[in-house]
Amino acid sequence: MATSDLLDLSGKVIVITGGAQGIGEATAELCAARGASVVIVDYNAEVGTKTATRLSEGSQHVDFVATDVRDAEQVKAVFDFVQQKYQRLDGLVCGAGVLIGPWLQPEEFPIEDFERTLDINMKGAFLCSKYAAPMLEASGKGVMILIASIAGVSAASSSLAYGASKGGVNGLGMTLESHLRPRGIRVNVLCPGNIVTAMKLSVERRLPAKVGRSMKRSSKPSKIMACLRVSLA
């Protein structure tokens, strides 16, 4: 990629949920490399700390805040931290998500697992948008990106709860766009297909035993980076 094609994010502050690994980690790396101050939000403290430490090499400003996005007080604390340290917020990327119960039929699916999936994937995105919106409006040109999935839009998911939650994230994003556009906040929803991440690979490993065949090879996280660059521009 030519230098002139790189997205300059110097001076921007971006919060990325689910930023410890997978698509979120790739997004954090992209933003940090282009000069943004990045706040990684993730439930996995060990992996999140390692990711933030690695991305901080070379003087980039990368923080990690261990957070359960299902908890409103913990989510609010993230944005209180951002306000206190940076006094601004330019971008929010909601990528925190889980896939539970692959290949289970409706009668097999535990209710608590269904609820947990929706709480993390969809409620978590709402809570982050709730506390980010005033700060994004104050920046004058805020951007909010919700990472949904093709599984919740036009393709079947291995998990009933995952597909339902990502369909909800897509709907949430479209509704947020109509509410926040008049406030100067741009909202985009990304719906990736098969991407090689730890979560996707964990599902693929279970498939042969379940249906006697392997899944189609997935794409690397870099395949959606072009979409992220356009969304953040």
Order of alpha helices (4+ residues) and beta strands (2+ residues): beta-alpha-beta-alpha-beta-alpha-beta-alpha-alpha-beta-alpha-beta-alpha-alpha
